[in-house]
Amino acid sequence: MLATASGRREFDGGWLLERKLDGIRALARRDASGVRLYSRTGKPLGERYPELVAALAAQPVPEFTVDGEIVALAGGATSFARLQQRMQLRDPRAAVAAGVEVTYFLFDLLHLLGHDTTGLPLTDRKALLRESVVYGDRLRFTEHRRADGPVPLAEACAQGWEGLIAKRADSRYRPGRAADWLKLKCETGQELVVGGWTDPAGSRVGFGALLLGYHEGGLLRYAGKVGTGFDTRTLLALRSALDGLARPDSPFGEPVPERRPHWVTPHLVVQVGFTEWTRDGRLRQPRYLGLRTDRPAGEVVRE
């Protein structure tokens, strides 16, 4: 179940507020065959996060399916940049040894001891989730509070949070994006699809900028380019991925004002922060935040 971006700033007591976490969405299933941890796109994550698999396998309840977010904490705040460091390391054991640890924040329960819980109200699912899991350093319960008027978004932002998630207290769990879950962001930013790149200039390696877009009306709309926020390692890694997706023609449904661009099949999804959308539908002051391997490119729209 996915949240919809919203500018709403006031809710009644029929809504719950949770901390918006900046990490990788993940589902976990434990049964007699063991623990399976996987991303929204179905990509197995167990080998990359063995400490989370161990924590789930150690639970006293033998069978459950949970939904949550894998994050890397830095000073109490979630850091997607730190999580990217973990994702780039080939050996997860080296990441743990280096102190790049992760935490799995659980916020929903889909299945418990042979019973499908998705039809229960959110408040009941969260109560069962709190009671059924033993929490610690690797597994944490995502706390919530009842909404009671204006949303304390400024307070959340001041604490370094990504934002808030508002959820209807009586909502059932329905796969897909819905208005029963709303995301309220502290900073403008979203996922975008890479449709091409430009040549590097000067001493820069890899590429100059990524050409970005989003899906609308069956077309990939051009949203602008991002050329900041990359270190050398990221530039080279992304360039390798881009070369593997090369195509001769533009994937965008409109002209792209770039000289000698290089086109790619739009499979890569990146997280981009920016100040605002311009009147002509371009990103203002964009910066690269990370690669989103948990987001299907076909689902990326302008929020």
C-alpha positions as a LaTeX table, in Angstrom:
\begin{tabular}{lrrr}
\hline
Residue & $x$ (\AA) & $y$ (\AA) & $z$ (\AA) \\
\hline
Met1 & 0.00 & 0.00 & 0.00 \\
Leu2 & 1.44 & 3.34 & $-1.07$ \\
Ala3 & 0.96 & 6.90 & 0.17 \\
Thr4 & $-0.13$ & 9.81 & $-2.05$ \\
Ala5 & 1.67 & 13.16 & $-1.83$ \\
Ser6 & $-0.53$ & 15.83 & $-0.25$ \\
Gly7 & $-0.48$ & 19.46 & 0.80 \\
Arg8 & $-3.19$ & 18.89 & 3.40 \\
Arg9 & $-2.18$ & 20.25 & 6.80 \\
Glu10 & $-5.14$ & 19.54 & 9.09 \\
Phe11 & $-6.78$ & 16.24 & 10.07 \\
Asp12 & $-9.44$ & 15.12 & 12.51 \\
Gly13 & $-9.21$ & 12.29 & 15.04 \\
Gly14 & $-9.98$ & 9.70 & 12.40 \\
Trp15 & $-6.39$ & 9.89 & 11.20 \\
Leu16 & $-3.05$ & 8.66 & 12.58 \\
Leu17 & 0.26 & 10.43 & 12.07 \\
Glu18 & 3.54 & 8.57 & 11.65 \\
Arg19 & 7.09 & 9.67 & 10.98 \\
Lys20 & 7.97 & 9.59 & 7.28 \\
Leu21 & 11.12 & 7.49 & 6.91 \\
Asp22 & 13.75 & 8.05 & 4.23 \\
Gly23 & 14.89 & 4.56 & 3.33 \\
Ile24 & 13.96 & 1.47 & 1.33 \\
Arg25 & 10.47 & 0.03 & 1.57 \\
Ala26 & 10.58 & $-3.67$ & 2.37 \\
Leu27 & 8.22 & $-6.54$ & 3.12 \\
Ala28 & 9.30 & $-9.47$ & 5.28 \\
Arg29 & 7.73 & $-12.93$ & 5.45 \\
Arg30 & 8.59 & $-15.55$ & 8.05 \\
Asp31 & 7.21 & $-19.08$ & 7.96 \\
Ala32 & 8.39 & $-22.67$ & 8.26 \\
Ser33 & 10.70 & $-22.24$ & 5.25 \\
Gly34 & 12.56 & $-19.32$ & 6.83 \\
Val35 & 12.68 & $-15.54$ & 6.37 \\
Arg36 & 12.27 & $-13.73$ & 3.05 \\
Leu37 & 13.01 & $-10.02$ & 2.89 \\
Tyr38 & 12.21 & $-8.27$ & $-0.38$ \\
Ser39 & 11.65 & $-4.83$ & $-1.93$ \\
Arg40 & 8.49 & $-3.37$ & $-3.44$ \\
Thr41 & 9.62 & $-4.63$ & $-6.82$ \\
Gly42 & 10.11 & $-8.17$ & $-5.48$ \\
Lys43 & 13.91 & $-7.95$ & $-5.37$ \\
Pro44 & 15.39 & $-10.21$ & $-2.64$ \\
Leu45 & 17.13 & $-8.17$ & 0.07 \\
Gly46 & 18.10 & $-10.87$ & 2.56 \\
Glu47 & 21.72 & $-11.26$ & 1.45 \\
Arg48 & 22.26 & $-7.50$ & 1.63 \\
Tyr49 & 20.81 & $-7.14$ & 5.13 \\
Pro50 & 21.70 & $-10.37$ & 6.99 \\
Glu51 & 21.35 & $-8.76$ & 10.42 \\
Leu52 & 17.69 & $-7.97$ & 9.69 \\
Val53 & 17.03 & $-11.53$ & 8.55 \\
Ala54 & 18.62 & $-12.78$ & 11.78 \\
Ala55 & 16.45 & $-10.48$ & 13.89 \\
Leu56 & 13.29 & $-11.61$ & 12.10 \\
Ala57 & 14.28 & $-15.28$ & 12.36 \\
Ala58 & 14.78 & $-14.91$ & 16.12 \\
Gln59 & 11.19 & $-13.82$ & 16.73 \\
Pro60 & 9.08 & $-16.04$ & 19.02 \\
Val61 & 6.08 & $-15.85$ & 16.65 \\
Pro62 & 6.74 & $-18.45$ & 13.93 \\
Glu63 & 4.66 & $-17.03$ & 11.08 \\
Phe64 & 3.98 & $-13.44$ & 10.00 \\
Thr65 & 4.26 & $-10.91$ & 7.15 \\
Val66 & 5.21 & $-7.33$ & 7.98 \\
Asp67 & 5.64 & $-4.09$ & 6.05 \\
Gly68 & 8.19 & $-1.42$ & 6.89 \\
Glu69 & 11.16 & 0.71 & 5.90 \\
Ile70 & 14.86 & $-0.13$ & 6.06 \\
Val71 & 16.81 & 2.96 & 7.12 \\
Ala72 & 20.30 & 4.03 & 8.17 \\
Leu73 & 20.30 & 6.35 & 11.16 \\
Ala74 & 22.68 & 9.26 & 11.64 \\
Gly75 & 22.25 & 11.26 & 14.82 \\
Gly76 & 18.67 & 10.09 & 15.24 \\
Ala77 & 17.66 & 11.14 & 11.72 \\
Thr78 & 17.33 & 8.81 & 8.76 \\
Ser79 & 20.07 & 9.28 & 6.17 \\
Phe80 & 19.45 & 8.04 & 2.64 \\
Ala81 & 23.03 & 9.02 & 1.76 \\
Arg82 & 24.34 & 6.73 & 4.49 \\
Leu83 & 22.05 & 3.96 & 3.28 \\
Gln84 & 23.49 & 4.43 & $-0.21$ \\
Gln85 & 26.96 & 3.80 & 1.24 \\
Arg86 & 25.69 & 0.51 & 2.62 \\
Met87 & 24.08 & $-0.45$ & $-0.68$ \\
Gln88 & 27.31 & 0.20 & $-2.61$ \\
Leu89 & 29.38 & $-2.21$ & $-0.50$ \\
Arg90 & 29.57 & $-5.67$ & $-2.01$ \\
Asp91 & 30.08 & $-7.45$ & 1.31 \\
Pro92 & 27.31 & $-6.71$ & 3.87 \\
Arg93 & 29.54 & $-8.06$ & 6.64 \\
Ala94 & 32.10 & $-5.36$ & 5.86 \\
Ala95 & 29.32 & $-2.77$ & 6.09 \\
Val96 & 28.34 & $-3.98$ & 9.57 \\
Ala97 & 31.98 & $-4.03$ & 10.65 \\
Ala98 & 32.42 & $-0.48$ & 9.33 \\
Gly99 & 29.46 & 0.71 & 11.40 \\
Val100 & 27.11 & 1.29 & 8.46 \\
Glu101 & 24.23 & $-0.44$ & 10.21 \\
Val102 & 20.56 & $-0.46$ & 9.33 \\
Thr103 & 17.28 & $-0.60$ & 11.21 \\
Tyr104 & 13.96 & $-2.03$ & 10.00 \\
Phe105 & 11.07 & 0.15 & 11.14 \\
Leu106 & 7.83 & $-1.88$ & 11.05 \\
Phe107 & 4.53 & $-0.10$ & 10.51 \\
Asp108 & 2.04 & $-2.70$ & 9.28 \\
Leu109 & 1.04 & $-6.34$ & 9.63 \\
Leu110 & $-0.36$ & $-8.26$ & 6.66 \\
His111 & $-0.45$ & $-11.82$ & 7.94 \\
Leu112 & $-0.21$ & $-13.48$ & 11.35 \\
Leu113 & $-0.29$ & $-17.17$ & 12.31 \\
Gly114 & $-2.29$ & $-18.26$ & 9.30 \\
His115 & $-4.67$ & $-15.30$ & 9.33 \\
Asp116 & $-4.89$ & $-12.56$ & 6.69 \\
Thr117 & $-4.96$ & $-9.27$ & 8.62 \\
Thr118 & $-5.22$ & $-6.88$ & 5.66 \\
Gly119 & $-9.00$ & $-6.57$ & 6.13 \\
Leu120 & $-8.65$ & $-5.30$ & 9.69 \\
Pro121 & $-8.65$ & $-1.56$ & 10.49 \\
Leu122 & $-5.18$ & 0.00 & 10.67 \\
Thr123 & $-5.44$ & 0.55 & 14.43 \\
Asp124 & $-6.06$ & $-3.18$ & 14.98 \\
Arg125 & $-3.21$ & $-4.17$ & 12.66 \\
Lys126 & $-0.80$ & $-1.87$ & 14.47 \\
Ala127 & $-1.90$ & $-3.16$ & 17.88 \\
Leu128 & $-1.23$ & $-6.73$ & 16.76 \\
Leu129 & 2.09 & $-5.69$ & 15.26 \\
Arg130 & 3.21 & $-4.06$ & 18.51 \\
Glu131 & 2.28 & $-7.16$ & 20.53 \\
Ser132 & 3.60 & $-9.82$ & 18.14 \\
Val133 & 7.18 & $-8.65$ & 17.56 \\
Val134 & 10.05 & $-8.34$ & 20.03 \\
Tyr135 & 11.77 & $-5.06$ & 19.19 \\
Gly136 & 15.40 & $-4.04$ & 19.63 \\
Asp137 & 18.26 & $-2.31$ & 17.80 \\
Arg138 & 17.53 & $-3.93$ & 14.42 \\
Leu139 & 13.72 & $-3.97$ & 14.56 \\
Arg140 & 11.68 & $-1.00$ & 15.72 \\
Phe141 & 7.99 & $-0.25$ & 15.91 \\
Thr142 & 6.93 & 2.88 & 14.01 \\
Glu143 & 5.15 & 4.96 & 16.62 \\
His144 & 2.05 & 6.98 & 15.78 \\
Arg145 & $-0.26$ & 9.56 & 17.31 \\
Arg146 & $-3.84$ & 10.58 & 16.74 \\
Ala147 & $-4.32$ & 13.67 & 14.61 \\
Asp148 & $-6.15$ & 16.45 & 16.41 \\
Gly149 & $-6.14$ & 19.49 & 14.11 \\
Pro150 & $-3.18$ & 21.22 & 12.45 \\
Val151 & $-0.33$ & 18.86 & 11.55 \\
Pro152 & 2.92 & 19.48 & 13.52 \\
Leu153 & 4.94 & 19.34 & 10.30 \\
Ala154 & 7.24 & 22.24 & 11.23 \\
Glu155 & 8.12 & 20.46 & 14.47 \\
Ala156 & 8.86 & 17.24 & 12.58 \\
Cys157 & 11.04 & 19.09 & 10.07 \\
Ala158 & 12.95 & 20.81 & 12.89 \\
Gln159 & 13.86 & 17.38 & 14.25 \\
Gly160 & 15.40 & 16.43 & 10.92 \\
Trp161 & 12.55 & 14.16 & 9.85 \\
Glu162 & 11.69 & 13.51 & 6.21 \\
Gly163 & 8.10 & 14.50 & 6.96 \\
Leu164 & 4.93 & 12.80 & 8.19 \\
Ile165 & 2.57 & 10.13 & 6.93 \\
Ala166 & $-1.15$ & 10.57 & 7.66 \\
Lys167 & $-3.20$ & 7.35 & 7.60 \\
Arg168 & $-6.91$ & 6.78 & 8.11 \\
Ala169 & $-7.25$ & 4.92 & 11.41 \\
Asp170 & $-9.94$ & 2.60 & 10.01 \\
Ser171 & $-8.29$ & 1.97 & 6.64 \\
Arg172 & $-7.76$ & $-1.54$ & 5.32 \\
Tyr173 & $-4.52$ & $-2.57$ & 3.66 \\
Arg174 & $-5.00$ & $-2.30$ & $-0.11$ \\
Pro175 & $-2.02$ & $-2.70$ & $-2.48$ \\
Gly176 & $-1.44$ & 0.33 & $-4.69$ \\
Arg177 & $-1.47$ & 4.08 & $-4.19$ \\
Ala178 & $-4.48$ & 5.34 & $-2.22$ \\
Ala179 & $-5.88$ & 8.45 & $-0.56$ \\
Asp180 & $-6.13$ & 6.62 & 2.78 \\
Trp181 & $-2.39$ & 7.16 & 3.23 \\
Leu182 & $-0.98$ & 10.64 & 2.58 \\
Lys183 & 2.65 & 11.78 & 2.68 \\
Leu184 & 3.47 & 15.26 & 3.93 \\
Lys185 & 7.04 & 16.20 & 3.05 \\
Cys186 & 9.39 & 18.63 & 4.77 \\
Glu187 & 11.32 & 19.24 & 1.57 \\
Thr188 & 10.37 & 19.22 & $-2.06$ \\
Gly189 & 11.69 & 16.11 & $-3.72$ \\
Gln190 & 10.60 & 12.93 & $-5.42$ \\
Glu191 & 11.66 & 9.97 & $-7.52$ \\
Leu192 & 12.33 & 10.59 & $-11.21$ \\
Val193 & 13.26 & 8.38 & $-14.16$ \\
Val194 & 16.58 & 8.69 & $-15.99$ \\
Gly195 & 16.10 & 8.99 & $-19.74$ \\
Gly196 & 19.57 & 10.13 & $-20.77$ \\
Trp197 & 22.80 & 11.84 & $-19.83$ \\
Thr198 & 25.26 & 14.49 & $-20.99$ \\
Asp199 & 29.03 & 14.33 & $-21.45$ \\
Pro200 & 31.30 & 15.32 & $-18.56$ \\
Ala201 & 33.34 & 18.50 & $-18.82$ \\
Gly202 & 36.78 & 19.39 & $-17.48$ \\
Ser203 & 38.16 & 16.91 & $-14.96$ \\
Arg204 & 34.75 & 15.35 & $-14.25$ \\
Val205 & 34.35 & 11.63 & $-14.94$ \\
Gly206 & 31.36 & 9.47 & $-15.84$ \\
Phe207 & 28.83 & 12.00 & $-17.09$ \\
Gly208 & 27.88 & 15.65 & $-16.77$ \\
Ala209 & 24.21 & 15.44 & $-15.80$ \\
Leu210 & 21.30 & 13.02 & $-15.80$ \\
Leu211 & 18.28 & 13.86 & $-17.95$ \\
Leu212 & 15.15 & 13.21 & $-15.90$ \\
Gly213 & 11.47 & 12.62 & $-16.50$ \\
Tyr214 & 8.18 & 11.32 & $-15.16$ \\
His215 & 5.23 & 9.48 & $-16.70$ \\
Glu216 & 2.12 & 11.38 & $-17.71$ \\
Gly217 & $-0.54$ & 10.55 & $-20.28$ \\
Gly218 & 1.38 & 7.58 & $-21.60$ \\
Leu219 & 4.52 & 9.67 & $-22.25$ \\
Leu220 & 7.79 & 10.30 & $-20.44$ \\
Arg221 & 7.75 & 14.03 & $-19.73$ \\
Tyr222 & 11.06 & 15.88 & $-19.49$ \\
Ala223 & 11.63 & 17.39 & $-16.02$ \\
Gly224 & 15.13 & 18.81 & $-16.44$ \\
Lys225 & 18.62 & 17.61 & $-15.54$ \\
Val226 & 20.60 & 17.09 & $-12.36$ \\
Gly227 & 24.38 & 17.48 & $-12.23$ \\
Thr228 & 25.12 & 17.94 & $-8.52$ \\
Gly229 & 25.19 & 15.59 & $-5.56$ \\
Phe230 & 27.52 & 12.97 & $-7.08$ \\
Asp231 & 30.89 & 11.78 & $-5.85$ \\
Thr232 & 33.41 & 10.10 & $-8.16$ \\
Arg233 & 32.42 & 6.59 & $-7.14$ \\
Thr234 & 28.74 & 7.29 & $-7.86$ \\
Leu235 & 29.53 & 8.92 & $-11.20$ \\
Leu236 & 31.45 & 5.86 & $-12.37$ \\
Ala237 & 28.90 & 3.35 & $-11.04$ \\
Leu238 & 25.99 & 5.16 & $-12.67$ \\
Arg239 & 27.87 & 5.55 & $-15.95$ \\
Ser240 & 28.38 & 1.79 & $-16.06$ \\
Ala241 & 24.64 & 1.26 & $-15.53$ \\
Leu242 & 23.79 & 3.89 & $-18.16$ \\
Asp243 & 26.03 & 2.27 & $-20.77$ \\
Gly244 & 24.10 & $-0.97$ & $-20.30$ \\
Leu245 & 20.81 & 0.81 & $-21.07$ \\
Ala246 & 21.95 & 2.79 & $-24.15$ \\
Arg247 & 19.47 & 3.34 & $-27.00$ \\
Pro248 & 19.68 & 5.42 & $-30.20$ \\
Asp249 & 16.51 & 7.48 & $-29.80$ \\
Ser250 & 15.04 & 9.68 & $-27.08$ \\
Pro251 & 12.58 & 8.06 & $-24.66$ \\
Phe252 & 11.00 & 11.45 & $-23.91$ \\
Gly253 & 7.71 & 12.49 & $-25.46$ \\
Glu254 & 8.92 & 16.05 & $-26.08$ \\
Pro255 & 12.10 & 17.82 & $-27.25$ \\
Val256 & 15.01 & 17.93 & $-24.81$ \\
Pro257 & 17.09 & 21.12 & $-25.13$ \\
Glu258 & 20.53 & 19.51 & $-24.84$ \\
Arg259 & 23.40 & 19.34 & $-27.33$ \\
Arg260 & 24.60 & 15.82 & $-28.13$ \\
Pro261 & 22.67 & 13.98 & $-25.41$ \\
His262 & 23.01 & 10.24 & $-24.86$ \\
Trp263 & 19.75 & 8.30 & $-24.49$ \\
Val264 & 18.95 & 5.31 & $-22.31$ \\
Thr265 & 15.98 & 3.02 & $-21.84$ \\
Pro266 & 14.12 & 4.58 & $-18.86$ \\
His267 & 14.64 & 1.90 & $-16.22$ \\
Leu268 & 16.74 & 3.69 & $-13.58$ \\
Val269 & 14.93 & 5.64 & $-10.85$ \\
Val270 & 16.71 & 8.27 & $-8.76$ \\
Gln271 & 15.73 & 10.36 & $-5.76$ \\
Val272 & 16.11 & 14.09 & $-6.40$ \\
Gly273 & 15.73 & 17.04 & $-4.06$ \\
Phe274 & 14.84 & 20.46 & $-5.49$ \\
Thr275 & 13.39 & 23.80 & $-4.42$ \\
Glu276 & 10.30 & 23.92 & $-6.67$ \\
Trp277 & 8.78 & 23.21 & $-10.07$ \\
Thr278 & 9.16 & 26.07 & $-12.55$ \\
Arg279 & 6.23 & 27.32 & $-14.65$ \\
Asp280 & 7.45 & 25.33 & $-17.64$ \\
Gly281 & 7.54 & 22.10 & $-15.64$ \\
Arg282 & 11.26 & 21.94 & $-14.87$ \\
Leu283 & 13.10 & 21.28 & $-11.62$ \\
Arg284 & 14.67 & 24.30 & $-9.91$ \\
Gln285 & 18.05 & 23.71 & $-8.21$ \\
Pro286 & 17.90 & 19.91 & $-8.31$ \\
Arg287 & 20.45 & 17.70 & $-6.55$ \\
Tyr288 & 20.96 & 13.97 & $-6.69$ \\
Leu289 & 20.18 & 12.09 & $-3.46$ \\
Gly290 & 20.47 & 8.47 & $-4.47$ \\
Leu291 & 19.43 & 5.54 & $-6.65$ \\
Arg292 & 16.01 & 3.99 & $-5.91$ \\
Thr293 & 16.19 & 0.28 & $-6.66$ \\
Asp294 & 12.88 & $-0.19$ & $-4.80$ \\
Arg295 & 10.81 & 1.99 & $-7.15$ \\
Pro296 & 9.41 & 0.65 & $-10.47$ \\
Ala297 & 10.15 & 3.19 & $-13.20$ \\
Gly298 & 6.70 & 2.80 & $-14.71$ \\
Glu299 & 5.05 & 4.10 & $-11.52$ \\
Val300 & 6.97 & 7.39 & $-11.34$ \\
Val301 & 4.66 & 10.37 & $-11.87$ \\
Arg302 & 4.88 & 14.03 & $-10.94$ \\
Glu303 & 3.76 & 14.39 & $-7.33$ \\
\hline
\end{tabular}
